[in-house]
Amino acid sequence: MSEGSDKDSANSKPKSKRNRNNNSNRGNNRAPKRYGTTAKKVLMEKNVKQIEEMNSQANNRFTAKQKPLAFPKEMADPKRFSFEWKVSPVALKEEAIMAEEVIRKGEFGWLDDERVEEIAQIVKQHDMSLDQALSLRSALLQQKTVYGHGRLQSRSRALARLYKEGVSIVDLSKRFDFPPMNIFRIVLGELKWSKSKIKECLRSPSKLPERERKEFEEAEAADRVSNVDQSEVQVKADKFEDILSDWFEEQGVKLRRQPEMVREQSAQHGRPVATPDILFLDHVEINGNPVAWIDAKHFYGADVKFQRKKMAAQMTRYIHEWGSGAVVYRHGFSANLFMPGCTLLDASPLDLSGLSPEGS
């Protein structure tokens, strides 16, 4: 009897181990998570009625009982313009491949020439440009930064302890895979710096103690996501908006530009309420769709959840006021990207020679 018990016991142990191994194998054999957001076809079918209402609002905005925001008191009768705008979206499978290539652990800064050349060689094998791949990298880094902030906060004490022991902010970034400037802010908070003091010192680094000033300079140089100085990016974006506005005016289309609307709404409402880069004062149709407004984006329109969600929230404000519009992406967009009420365009008809080459 005791021998039988021993035998049963011996048999039961390996069985349990086999089950654990089988469970582990099942987990390892799961299909990898699909890259990208919800399929465009699904979203289009889901939003058919909503899109019809947005298009109707855009078509009827000049005859609406209540004049939409930013329309001049005195307006000439709107003319009608129709444009065929050839676009070349990037296939989702190509974007998915490059998404795996452009992101590395602890790499948040501007890329050196060697790394850029490495990516350049990879994109030659795929239907994407280098500028598109680098812009995709920016979108993925932004998402990684935002969605990883909770994990960063949970490690704040450990990061501060290592910093006190002499580990640099850049080394902490490489080790823990968080943006250097976000780590720097978290560490200063753990060192009992107030939010106002942190904000003030980051704006005026000369006020920082010697070590912190050195750490700030190195962290800022190694971080293109959470760095303080975004002025160069804004200059390029403003120039792109001007090029786009000039193009439509050259076609004879009446419009209002964002700076003018910002000034007007700030005076009337105390703040800008809804200010797309371009508001059309004529009926404009692009690729068969009514377009009441346009927003220009100096980046690649990636099918990345964070970027798409942020974009959709912004465009919803414009759609609410004027109906359907369009988004023009400097570096093109993903074939799977979709936002109800938004015609997606690239910069193919525009002369962009006035823009300097995109950095890494």
Residue frames relative to the residue before (quaternion, step in Angstrom):
aa qw qx qy qz dx dy dz
M 1.0000 0.0000 0.0000 0.0000 0.00 0.00 0.00
S 0.6696 0.4790 -0.2998 0.4819 3.51 0.95 -0.91
E 0.6214 0.5396 -0.3448 0.4513 3.60 1.09 -0.72
G 0.6404 0.5206 -0.3174 0.4670 3.55 1.02 -0.86
S 0.6347 0.5292 -0.3260 0.4590 3.59 0.99 -0.84
D 0.6451 0.5170 -0.3240 0.4600 3.56 0.99 -0.90
K 0.6536 0.5275 -0.3134 0.4429 3.57 1.00 -0.88
D 0.6483 0.5143 -0.3152 0.4645 3.55 0.99 -0.91
S 0.6468 0.5300 -0.3047 0.4560 3.52 1.02 -0.91
A 0.6604 0.5107 -0.3088 0.4557 3.56 0.97 -0.89
N 0.6778 0.4979 -0.2988 0.4511 3.57 1.00 -0.82
S 0.6566 0.5434 -0.3220 0.4123 3.56 1.05 -0.79
K 0.6272 0.5705 -0.3503 0.3981 3.59 1.01 -0.71
P 0.6824 0.4592 -0.3030 0.4813 3.62 0.80 -0.92
K 0.5994 0.5692 -0.3694 0.4246 3.60 1.05 -0.69
S 0.6531 0.5126 -0.3077 0.4648 3.55 0.96 -0.89
K 0.6502 0.5168 -0.3061 0.4653 3.54 1.04 -0.86
R 0.6382 0.5278 -0.3282 0.4543 3.54 1.01 -0.82
N 0.6340 0.5384 -0.3313 0.4455 3.57 1.00 -0.80
R 0.6469 0.5143 -0.3179 0.4647 3.54 0.99 -0.89
N 0.6554 0.5106 -0.3145 0.4591 3.56 0.99 -0.84
N 0.6500 0.5201 -0.3192 0.4528 3.55 1.00 -0.85
N 0.6346 0.5229 -0.3237 0.4680 3.57 1.03 -0.84
S 0.6491 0.5241 -0.3120 0.4546 3.53 1.00 -0.89
N 0.6599 0.5095 -0.3062 0.4595 3.55 0.97 -0.86
R 0.6257 0.5339 -0.3433 0.4534 3.54 1.02 -0.80
G 0.6467 0.5177 -0.3178 0.4613 3.57 1.02 -0.81
N 0.6838 0.4926 -0.2872 0.4553 3.56 0.97 -0.88
N 0.7014 0.4752 -0.2663 0.4597 3.56 1.15 -0.62
R 0.4042 0.7102 -0.4862 0.3095 3.57 1.22 0.11
A 0.5289 -0.6201 0.4686 0.3408 3.55 -1.07 0.73
P 0.5330 -0.6305 0.4485 0.3424 3.60 -0.96 0.78
K 0.5889 -0.5943 0.4189 0.3529 3.55 -1.10 0.70
R 0.5050 -0.6658 0.4639 0.2941 3.55 -0.91 0.96
Y 0.4086 -0.7027 0.5271 0.2478 3.57 -0.95 0.89
G 0.7588 0.3991 -0.2857 0.4282 3.55 -1.13 0.65
T 0.5812 -0.5807 0.4487 0.3518 3.53 -1.38 0.09
T 0.7863 -0.2909 0.2273 0.4955 3.58 -1.30 -0.26
A 0.5882 -0.6038 0.4088 0.3497 3.57 -1.01 0.82
K 0.5705 -0.6345 0.4116 0.3202 3.57 -0.93 0.97
K 0.6394 0.5462 -0.3273 0.4310 3.58 0.93 -0.89
V 0.6441 0.5238 -0.3152 0.4597 3.58 1.01 -0.83
L 0.6808 0.4896 -0.2874 0.4628 3.57 0.91 -0.92
M 0.6350 0.5308 -0.3338 0.4512 3.58 1.00 -0.76
E 0.6700 0.4893 -0.2962 0.4732 3.58 0.93 -0.89
K 0.6588 0.5281 -0.2997 0.4442 3.56 1.04 -0.80
N 0.7883 0.3480 -0.1521 0.4841 3.59 1.04 -0.75
V 0.2305 0.8159 -0.5064 0.1572 3.61 1.21 0.39
K 0.7092 0.4544 -0.2691 0.4671 3.60 0.72 -1.03
Q 0.6430 0.5321 -0.3194 0.4487 3.56 0.97 -0.84
I 0.6556 0.5083 -0.3067 0.4666 3.58 0.98 -0.86
E 0.6166 0.5420 -0.3421 0.4572 3.59 1.01 -0.75
E 0.6616 0.5005 -0.3004 0.4708 3.59 0.97 -0.86
M 0.6462 0.5171 -0.3167 0.4635 3.60 1.00 -0.80
N 0.6559 0.5065 -0.3024 0.4710 3.57 0.99 -0.86
S 0.6388 0.5273 -0.3184 0.4609 3.57 1.02 -0.84
Q 0.6428 0.5215 -0.3205 0.4607 3.58 0.98 -0.82
A 0.6524 0.5071 -0.3126 0.4686 3.57 0.98 -0.84
N 0.6816 0.4988 -0.2909 0.4495 3.60 0.92 -0.88
N 0.7648 0.3799 -0.1785 0.4888 3.58 1.07 -0.77
R 0.3873 0.7722 -0.4539 0.2181 3.61 1.22 0.05
F 0.6695 0.5072 -0.3140 0.4427 3.61 1.07 -0.58
T 0.7344 0.3787 -0.2236 0.5170 3.59 1.21 -0.40
A 0.3895 0.7304 -0.4785 0.2931 3.60 1.26 0.12
K 0.5862 -0.5976 0.4181 0.3528 3.58 -1.08 0.75
Q 0.7529 0.2684 -0.1588 0.5796 3.56 0.98 -0.86
K 0.4089 -0.7305 0.4925 0.2379 3.56 -0.60 1.16
P 0.4759 -0.6899 0.4631 0.2883 3.62 -0.82 0.95
L 0.6765 -0.4900 0.3798 0.3976 3.53 -1.30 0.41
A 0.8473 0.2167 -0.1804 0.4502 3.55 -1.20 0.78
F 0.4803 0.6186 -0.4757 0.4005 3.61 1.19 0.25
P 0.4860 -0.6676 0.4722 0.3083 3.64 -0.87 0.88
K 0.5976 -0.5720 0.4166 0.3770 3.58 -1.17 0.55
E 0.7676 0.2031 -0.1127 0.5974 3.53 1.03 -0.84
M 0.0319 0.8176 -0.5701 0.0741 3.57 -0.62 1.14
A 0.4344 -0.6486 0.5548 0.2879 3.53 -1.10 0.73
D 0.6220 -0.5353 0.3983 0.4097 3.57 -1.16 0.51
P 0.4666 -0.7032 0.4556 0.2832 3.60 -0.81 0.93
K 0.3217 -0.7111 0.5926 0.1991 3.55 -1.09 0.78
R 0.3949 -0.7058 0.5334 0.2478 3.55 -1.30 0.13
F 0.0340 -0.7835 0.6199 -0.0252 3.53 -0.97 0.99
S 0.0565 -0.7824 0.6197 0.0258 3.55 -1.06 0.78
F 0.0669 -0.8140 0.5769 -0.0142 3.57 -0.74 1.10
E 0.2377 -0.7056 0.6453 0.1709 3.51 -1.17 0.73
W 0.0682 -0.8212 0.5650 -0.0407 3.56 -0.48 1.25
K 0.2524 -0.7993 0.5274 0.1387 3.56 -0.23 1.26
V 0.0552 -0.8027 0.5938 0.0018 3.59 -0.82 1.00
S 0.1700 -0.7754 0.6021 0.0856 3.55 -1.23 0.57
P 0.1225 -0.8277 0.5441 0.0615 3.61 0.26 1.22
V 0.4561 -0.6671 0.5234 0.2703 3.54 -1.24 0.55
A 0.4870 -0.6705 0.4778 0.2915 3.58 -0.83 1.00
L 0.5712 -0.6266 0.4110 0.3349 3.56 -0.99 0.87
K 0.6391 0.5371 -0.3425 0.4309 3.61 0.96 -0.78
E 0.6358 0.5160 -0.3325 0.4679 3.61 1.08 -0.67
E 0.6465 0.5128 -0.3109 0.4715 3.55 1.00 -0.85
A 0.6386 0.5395 -0.3233 0.4434 3.57 0.99 -0.84
I 0.6453 0.5187 -0.3177 0.4622 3.58 0.98 -0.83
M 0.7037 0.4641 -0.2732 0.4634 3.58 0.86 -0.95
A 0.5699 0.5936 -0.3814 0.4212 3.59 1.14 -0.55
E 0.6548 0.5043 -0.3030 0.4745 3.57 1.12 -0.68
E 0.7014 0.5017 -0.2598 0.4346 3.57 1.13 -0.66
V 0.7391 0.4767 -0.2426 0.4093 3.60 0.98 -0.80
I 0.7032 0.4289 -0.2607 0.5035 3.61 1.25 -0.25
R 0.0218 0.7749 -0.6310 0.0280 3.55 -1.00 0.94
K 0.6182 -0.5618 0.4018 0.3752 3.53 -1.14 0.62
G 0.8545 0.1445 -0.1290 0.4820 3.54 -0.95 0.97
E 0.5935 0.5603 -0.3623 0.4501 3.58 1.25 0.19
F 0.1095 0.8271 -0.5345 0.1348 3.56 -0.10 1.34
G 0.6397 0.5811 -0.3136 0.3935 3.57 1.23 -0.32
W 0.6876 -0.3929 0.3776 0.4800 3.50 -1.34 -0.25
L 0.4477 -0.7255 0.4616 0.2451 3.55 -0.88 0.90
D 0.4464 -0.6621 0.5214 0.3007 3.55 -1.09 0.67
D 0.7236 -0.4670 0.2941 0.4145 3.56 -1.30 0.36
E 0.6400 0.5466 -0.3253 0.4310 3.57 1.01 -0.81
R 0.6825 0.4741 -0.2843 0.4781 3.59 0.94 -0.89
V 0.6211 0.5284 -0.3401 0.4683 3.59 1.04 -0.73
E 0.6564 0.5058 -0.3089 0.4668 3.57 0.95 -0.86
E 0.6036 0.5545 -0.3471 0.4557 3.58 1.08 -0.72
I 0.6772 0.4706 -0.2843 0.4890 3.58 0.92 -0.93
A 0.6167 0.5633 -0.3391 0.4329 3.59 1.04 -0.79
Q 0.6569 0.5018 -0.3077 0.4712 3.57 1.02 -0.77
I 0.6432 0.5266 -0.3188 0.4555 3.58 1.07 -0.74
V 0.6847 0.4987 -0.3070 0.4338 3.61 0.86 -0.93
K 0.5434 0.6198 -0.4018 0.3989 3.59 1.17 -0.41
Q 0.6828 0.4734 -0.2721 0.4854 3.56 1.22 -0.55
H 0.7441 0.3450 -0.1878 0.5403 3.57 1.30 -0.10
D 0.5518 -0.6341 0.4427 0.3121 3.55 -1.26 0.43
M 0.5232 0.5490 -0.4736 0.4479 3.54 0.61 1.26
S 0.4079 -0.6810 0.5416 0.2767 3.56 -1.22 0.46
L 0.6544 -0.4967 0.3837 0.4217 3.57 -1.26 0.24
D 0.6414 0.5219 -0.3310 0.4546 3.60 0.95 -0.85
Q 0.6448 0.5134 -0.3259 0.4631 3.58 0.99 -0.78
A 0.6585 0.5145 -0.3087 0.4543 3.58 0.95 -0.87
L 0.6748 0.4881 -0.2967 0.4672 3.58 0.95 -0.85
S 0.6476 0.5008 -0.3142 0.4808 3.57 1.08 -0.72
L 0.5949 0.5428 -0.3467 0.4810 3.58 1.13 -0.69
R 0.6165 0.5489 -0.3391 0.4513 3.58 1.00 -0.81
S 0.6439 0.5282 -0.3205 0.4513 3.58 0.95 -0.85
A 0.6581 0.5100 -0.3047 0.4626 3.58 0.97 -0.90
L 0.6692 0.4946 -0.2958 0.4691 3.57 0.95 -0.86
L 0.6408 0.5145 -0.3253 0.4678 3.59 1.04 -0.72
Q 0.6256 0.5290 -0.3370 0.4639 3.59 1.02 -0.76
Q 0.6647 0.4933 -0.3027 0.4725 3.57 0.93 -0.90
K 0.6409 0.5332 -0.3128 0.4551 3.55 0.95 -0.90
T 0.6592 0.5182 -0.2948 0.4582 3.56 1.02 -0.87
V 0.6973 0.4754 -0.2757 0.4603 3.58 0.83 -1.00
Y 0.7357 0.4280 -0.2461 0.4637 3.58 0.77 -1.02
G 0.6909 0.4647 -0.2841 0.4754 3.60 1.22 -0.33
H 0.4276 0.7411 -0.4476 0.2600 3.57 1.27 -0.05
G 0.6159 0.5520 -0.3490 0.4406 3.58 1.04 -0.69
R 0.6570 0.4943 -0.3080 0.4787 3.58 0.98 -0.83
L 0.6128 0.5468 -0.3421 0.4565 3.56 1.07 -0.73
Q 0.6706 0.4970 -0.2998 0.4619 3.59 0.87 -0.92
S 0.6552 0.5259 -0.3212 0.4370 3.59 1.00 -0.78
R 0.7220 0.3989 -0.2383 0.5126 3.59 1.22 -0.40
S 0.3059 0.8063 -0.4721 0.1829 3.57 1.26 0.20
R 0.6687 0.5018 -0.3140 0.4500 3.61 0.90 -0.85
A 0.6536 0.5101 -0.3111 0.4646 3.57 0.95 -0.87
L 0.6468 0.5187 -0.3129 0.4634 3.58 0.99 -0.83
A 0.6641 0.4996 -0.3000 0.4684 3.57 0.95 -0.88
R 0.6327 0.5323 -0.3356 0.4514 3.60 1.01 -0.79
L 0.6726 0.4877 -0.2929 0.4733 3.58 0.92 -0.89
Y 0.6186 0.5415 -0.3354 0.4600 3.56 1.07 -0.76
K 0.6529 0.5063 -0.3095 0.4708 3.59 0.98 -0.85
E 0.6645 0.4979 -0.2992 0.4702 3.57 1.15 -0.64
G 0.6588 -0.5572 0.2875 0.4158 3.57 1.30 0.03
V 0.4720 0.6591 -0.4582 0.3645 3.60 1.24 0.04
S 0.4316 -0.7242 0.4761 0.2499 3.60 -0.83 0.96
I 0.6387 -0.5300 0.4011 0.3876 3.55 -1.27 0.43
V 0.6547 0.5114 -0.3170 0.4576 3.60 0.93 -0.85
D 0.6528 0.4962 -0.3195 0.4749 3.60 0.98 -0.76
L 0.6188 0.5275 -0.3395 0.4728 3.58 1.06 -0.71
S 0.6296 0.5401 -0.3271 0.4526 3.58 1.03 -0.78
K 0.6790 0.4845 -0.2888 0.4699 3.56 0.92 -0.90
R 0.6806 0.5018 -0.2894 0.4485 3.57 1.00 -0.81
F 0.8098 0.2943 -0.1295 0.4907 3.58 0.85 -1.00
D 0.4005 -0.7610 0.4407 0.2574 3.61 1.29 -0.05
F 0.4942 0.5801 -0.4794 0.4351 3.55 0.85 1.10
P 0.6023 -0.5735 0.3964 0.3889 3.64 -1.10 0.57
P 0.5743 -0.6377 0.3891 0.3349 3.62 -0.86 0.92
M 0.6988 0.4722 -0.2995 0.4461 3.61 0.81 -0.92
N 0.6251 0.5162 -0.3485 0.4705 3.60 1.05 -0.60
I 0.6211 0.5183 -0.3345 0.4834 3.57 1.05 -0.73
F 0.6398 0.5391 -0.3223 0.4429 3.58 0.93 -0.91
R 0.6655 0.4922 -0.3044 0.4714 3.60 0.91 -0.88
I 0.6494 0.5189 -0.3121 0.4600 3.58 0.96 -0.89
V 0.6585 0.5132 -0.3042 0.4588 3.59 0.94 -0.91
L 0.6498 0.5051 -0.3219 0.4680 3.59 0.91 -0.85
G 0.6281 0.5291 -0.3329 0.4633 3.58 1.05 -0.72
E 0.6611 0.4940 -0.2963 0.4807 3.59 1.02 -0.81
L 0.6518 0.4797 -0.3061 0.5013 3.58 1.24 -0.45
K 0.5560 -0.6614 0.3435 0.3680 3.57 1.33 0.40
W 0.3647 0.6873 -0.5367 0.3263 3.57 1.07 0.63
S 0.4321 -0.6858 0.5155 0.2780 3.61 -0.96 0.81
K 0.6439 -0.5310 0.3819 0.3969 3.57 -1.23 0.45
S 0.6561 0.5134 -0.3134 0.4557 3.57 0.98 -0.83
K 0.6461 0.5090 -0.3243 0.4673 3.60 1.02 -0.75
I 0.6331 0.5264 -0.3281 0.4631 3.58 0.99 -0.83
K 0.6661 0.5122 -0.2977 0.4531 3.56 0.89 -0.97
E 0.6687 0.5139 -0.2925 0.4507 3.56 0.92 -0.94
C 0.7038 0.4757 -0.2690 0.4538 3.57 0.88 -0.97
L 0.6398 0.5138 -0.3365 0.4620 3.60 1.06 -0.64
R 0.6396 0.4947 -0.3226 0.4922 3.56 1.17 -0.54
S 0.7760 0.1605 -0.0806 0.6046 3.58 1.14 -0.67
P 0.1846 -0.8494 0.4855 0.0932 3.62 0.37 1.25
S 0.5503 0.6215 -0.3995 0.3889 3.60 1.16 -0.44
K 0.6251 0.5443 -0.3307 0.4512 3.59 1.23 -0.40
L 0.5511 0.6243 -0.3890 0.3941 3.58 1.25 -0.24
P 0.5457 -0.5678 0.4882 0.3762 3.62 -1.17 0.51
E 0.7294 -0.4844 0.2621 0.4058 3.56 -1.22 0.54
R 0.7013 0.4563 -0.2973 0.4599 3.60 0.74 -0.98
E 0.6734 0.5025 -0.3013 0.4508 3.56 0.89 -0.96
R 0.6208 0.5320 -0.3552 0.4532 3.60 1.02 -0.67
K 0.6569 0.5003 -0.3007 0.4772 3.57 0.99 -0.86
E 0.6533 0.5089 -0.3091 0.4676 3.59 0.96 -0.88
F 0.6306 0.5401 -0.3270 0.4514 3.58 1.02 -0.83
E 0.6689 0.5108 -0.3022 0.4476 3.58 0.86 -0.98
E 0.6856 0.4726 -0.2849 0.4749 3.59 0.94 -0.87
A 0.6574 0.5059 -0.3097 0.4648 3.58 1.00 -0.82
E 0.6409 0.5300 -0.3196 0.4540 3.58 0.95 -0.85
A 0.6727 0.5026 -0.2871 0.4609 3.56 0.99 -0.88
A 0.7301 0.4213 -0.2227 0.4898 3.60 1.16 -0.62
D 0.7078 0.4238 -0.2320 0.5154 3.59 1.27 0.17
R 0.0752 -0.8025 0.5913 0.0253 3.59 -0.57 1.14
V 0.6072 0.5682 -0.3459 0.4345 3.58 1.29 -0.01
S 0.8272 0.1847 -0.0490 0.5285 3.55 0.75 -1.08
N 0.3699 0.7464 -0.4878 0.2609 3.57 1.21 0.32
V 0.6021 -0.6093 0.3960 0.3307 3.55 -1.21 0.56
D 0.7575 0.3903 -0.2002 0.4835 3.59 0.85 -0.99
Q 0.0377 0.8001 -0.5940 0.0744 3.58 -0.43 1.26
S 0.3000 0.8154 -0.4614 0.1796 3.58 1.29 0.28
E 0.6511 0.5259 -0.3296 0.4369 3.59 0.93 -0.84
V 0.6301 0.5304 -0.3276 0.4629 3.57 1.01 -0.81
Q 0.6743 0.5078 -0.2943 0.4481 3.59 0.94 -0.90
V 0.6136 0.5522 -0.3454 0.4464 3.59 1.03 -0.76
K 0.6708 0.4889 -0.2922 0.4750 3.58 0.92 -0.92
A 0.6428 0.5250 -0.3240 0.4541 3.59 0.99 -0.81
D 0.6482 0.5194 -0.3121 0.4612 3.59 0.97 -0.87
K 0.6521 0.5160 -0.3108 0.4603 3.57 0.98 -0.85
F 0.6382 0.5250 -0.3220 0.4618 3.57 0.99 -0.81
E 0.6300 0.5323 -0.3219 0.4649 3.59 1.01 -0.82
D 0.6543 0.5135 -0.3107 0.4601 3.59 0.96 -0.86
I 0.6372 0.5285 -0.3252 0.4572 3.58 0.97 -0.86
L 0.6698 0.5007 -0.2937 0.4631 3.58 0.94 -0.91
S 0.6617 0.5000 -0.3040 0.4688 3.60 0.92 -0.89
D 0.6350 0.5327 -0.3243 0.4558 3.57 0.97 -0.88
W 0.6340 0.5532 -0.3357 0.4234 3.59 0.97 -0.87
F 0.6934 0.4638 -0.2862 0.4713 3.59 0.85 -0.91
E 0.6411 0.5121 -0.3345 0.4634 3.59 0.98 -0.72
E 0.6216 0.5373 -0.3333 0.4624 3.58 1.10 -0.66
Q 0.6496 0.4869 -0.3078 0.4962 3.58 1.24 -0.49
G 0.5852 -0.6126 0.3525 0.3975 3.59 1.30 -0.07
V 0.4836 0.6799 -0.4271 0.3486 3.60 1.28 0.09
K 0.3546 -0.7109 0.5678 0.2156 3.57 -0.96 0.91
L 0.1083 0.8068 -0.5707 0.1081 3.57 -0.92 0.88
R 0.2936 -0.6906 0.6181 0.2342 3.51 -1.39 0.11
R 0.3316 -0.7503 0.5437 0.1776 3.57 -1.05 0.83
Q 0.6936 -0.5287 0.3131 0.3760 3.53 -1.22 0.59
P 0.6619 0.5185 -0.3500 0.4131 3.69 0.71 -0.90
E 0.6357 0.5311 -0.3190 0.4605 3.57 1.03 -0.80
M 0.6872 0.4752 -0.2818 0.4717 3.58 0.93 -0.89
V 0.6025 0.5551 -0.3520 0.4528 3.59 1.07 -0.69
R 0.6655 0.4953 -0.2998 0.4711 3.59 0.89 -0.93
E 0.6788 0.5047 -0.2933 0.4455 3.56 0.87 -0.94
Q 0.7117 0.4505 -0.2704 0.4663 3.60 0.81 -0.97
S 0.6067 0.5455 -0.3561 0.4556 3.59 1.09 -0.61
A 0.6659 0.4890 -0.2944 0.4803 3.57 1.05 -0.77
Q 0.7309 0.4453 -0.2372 0.4596 3.59 0.96 -0.89
H 0.8212 0.2377 -0.0773 0.5130 3.58 0.93 -0.95
G 0.5384 -0.6382 0.3987 0.3793 3.59 1.24 -0.09
R 0.7836 0.0488 -0.0314 0.6185 3.58 1.31 -0.11
P 0.5670 -0.5546 0.4566 0.4030 3.60 -1.22 0.30
V 0.2755 -0.7811 0.5428 0.1390 3.59 -0.82 0.98
A 0.7569 -0.1608 0.1477 0.6160 3.57 0.80 -1.06
T 0.1142 0.8245 -0.5348 0.1454 3.56 -0.37 1.24
P 0.1011 -0.7824 0.6132 0.0404 3.61 0.04 1.22
D 0.6486 -0.5232 0.3691 0.4115 3.57 -1.21 0.30
I 0.7867 0.0762 -0.0316 0.6118 3.56 1.12 -0.70
L 0.0686 -0.7484 0.6577 0.0518 3.56 -1.05 0.85
F 0.3053 -0.7828 0.5166 0.1646 3.58 -0.58 1.14
L 0.2247 -0.7592 0.5993 0.1184 3.55 -1.07 0.86
D 0.6520 0.3911 -0.3107 0.5704 3.53 1.34 0.39
H 0.5563 -0.5496 0.4798 0.3979 3.56 -1.30 0.21
V 0.0055 0.7965 -0.6033 0.0407 3.57 -0.67 1.10
E 0.0681 -0.7716 0.6323 0.0136 3.54 -0.95 0.96
I 0.0372 -0.7914 0.6101 -0.0048 3.58 -0.87 0.97
N 0.8385 -0.0500 -0.0311 0.5417 3.54 -0.72 1.16
G 0.7335 -0.4513 0.2196 0.4583 3.55 1.04 0.87
N 0.6677 0.4875 -0.2963 0.4783 3.60 1.27 -0.06
P 0.4655 -0.6603 0.4989 0.3139 3.62 -0.98 0.76
V 0.0803 -0.7944 0.6021 0.0031 3.56 -0.95 0.94
A 0.1697 -0.8166 0.5482 0.0617 3.58 -0.38 1.26
W 0.7938 0.0644 0.0091 0.6047 3.58 1.17 -0.61
I 0.1649 -0.7667 0.6085 0.1208 3.56 -1.29 0.28
D 0.1200 -0.7498 0.6437 0.0955 3.52 -1.15 0.70
A 0.2684 -0.7756 0.5570 0.1273 3.57 -0.89 0.97
K 0.0911 -0.7991 0.5939 0.0209 3.56 -0.87 0.96
H 0.2761 -0.7913 0.5291 0.1326 3.56 -0.58 1.18
F 0.6354 0.4639 -0.3641 0.4985 3.56 0.76 1.09
Y 0.6033 -0.5335 0.4438 0.3930 3.55 -1.35 -0.05
G 0.3794 -0.7255 0.5293 0.2226 3.58 -0.91 0.90
A 0.0890 -0.8407 0.5341 0.0064 3.55 0.12 1.32
D 0.4248 -0.6605 0.5480 0.2882 3.55 -1.23 0.51
V 0.2940 0.7377 -0.5209 0.3130 3.51 0.72 1.24
K 0.5613 -0.6750 0.3599 0.3158 3.57 -0.65 1.15
F 0.6933 0.4855 -0.3015 0.4389 3.60 0.74 -0.99
Q 0.6755 0.4900 -0.3022 0.4607 3.58 0.86 -0.94
R 0.6673 0.5081 -0.3078 0.4492 3.60 0.89 -0.95
K 0.6574 0.5155 -0.3074 0.4557 3.59 0.95 -0.88
K 0.6554 0.5078 -0.3007 0.4713 3.56 0.99 -0.86
M 0.6550 0.5140 -0.3002 0.4654 3.56 0.98 -0.88
A 0.6622 0.5257 -0.3069 0.4370 3.57 0.87 -0.97
A 0.6329 0.5332 -0.3283 0.4553 3.59 1.02 -0.81
Q 0.6607 0.4988 -0.3023 0.4727 3.58 0.98 -0.83
M 0.6998 0.4804 -0.2815 0.4475 3.59 0.82 -0.96
T 0.5653 0.6066 -0.3809 0.4092 3.59 1.14 -0.58
R 0.6193 0.5439 -0.3462 0.4481 3.60 1.04 -0.71
Y 0.6790 0.4790 -0.2909 0.4742 3.57 0.97 -0.82
I 0.6432 0.5242 -0.3193 0.4578 3.56 0.99 -0.84
H 0.6182 0.5582 -0.3347 0.4407 3.58 1.01 -0.82
E 0.7299 0.4429 -0.2316 0.4663 3.59 1.00 -0.82
W 0.8493 0.1607 -0.0273 0.5022 3.61 0.81 -0.98
G 0.5503 -0.5923 0.4196 0.4128 3.61 1.18 -0.25
S 0.8273 -0.2645 0.1672 0.4665 3.56 -1.28 -0.32
G 0.0287 -0.7890 0.6137 -0.0008 3.55 -1.20 0.67
A 0.4164 -0.6894 0.5272 0.2708 3.56 -1.20 -0.51
V 0.2151 -0.7287 0.6332 0.1476 3.52 -1.34 0.43
V 0.1485 -0.7809 0.6024 0.0723 3.56 -0.86 1.00
Y 0.1825 -0.8014 0.5656 0.0672 3.57 -0.61 1.18
R 0.5148 -0.6717 0.4515 0.2829 3.56 -0.78 1.08
H 0.8087 0.2342 -0.0989 0.5304 3.59 0.92 -0.92
G 0.6650 -0.5168 0.3137 0.4385 3.59 1.08 0.64
F 0.2907 -0.7657 0.5571 0.1369 3.57 -1.29 -0.10
S 0.6138 -0.5629 0.4271 0.3522 3.53 -1.34 0.37
A 0.5352 -0.6388 0.4555 0.3131 3.57 -1.04 0.81
N 0.6951 0.4634 -0.2813 0.4722 3.61 1.15 -0.45
L 0.5070 0.6534 -0.4299 0.3623 3.60 1.24 -0.10
F 0.1054 0.7950 -0.5864 0.1142 3.58 -0.86 0.99
M 0.0451 0.7551 -0.6530 0.0364 3.54 -1.06 0.89
P 0.4719 -0.6918 0.4568 0.3003 3.63 -0.61 1.05
G 0.8149 0.2489 -0.1929 0.4866 3.55 -0.96 0.91
C 0.6882 0.4434 -0.2737 0.5048 3.59 1.28 0.08
T 0.2287 -0.7268 0.6332 0.1360 3.54 -0.82 1.05
L 0.2402 -0.7955 0.5435 0.1190 3.59 -0.67 1.09
L 0.0387 -0.8108 0.5819 -0.0501 3.54 -0.85 1.09
D 0.2949 -0.7086 0.5958 0.2365 3.54 -1.26 0.33
A 0.6370 -0.5775 0.3713 0.3504 3.59 -1.27 0.02
S 0.2617 0.8401 -0.4578 0.1270 3.59 1.27 0.22
P 0.7203 0.4324 -0.3035 0.4496 3.70 0.86 -0.67
L 0.6335 0.5943 -0.3137 0.3835 3.60 1.22 -0.37
D 0.3920 -0.6685 0.5775 0.2567 3.54 -1.23 0.58
L 0.0625 -0.8404 0.5380 -0.0192 3.56 -0.27 1.29
S 0.2961 0.7910 -0.4938 0.2070 3.57 1.21 0.37
G 0.6300 0.5545 -0.3292 0.4327 3.58 1.19 -0.47
L 0.6289 0.5158 -0.3370 0.4743 3.57 1.27 -0.19
S 0.4369 -0.6809 0.5175 0.2789 3.55 -0.98 0.83
P 0.6387 -0.5315 0.3693 0.4160 3.62 -1.13 0.47
E 0.5511 -0.6232 0.4538 0.3194 3.55 -1.13 0.74
G 0.3853 -0.7182 0.5314 0.2310 3.54 -0.99 0.85
S 0.5953 -0.5866 0.4204 0.3531 3.53 -1.33 0.11
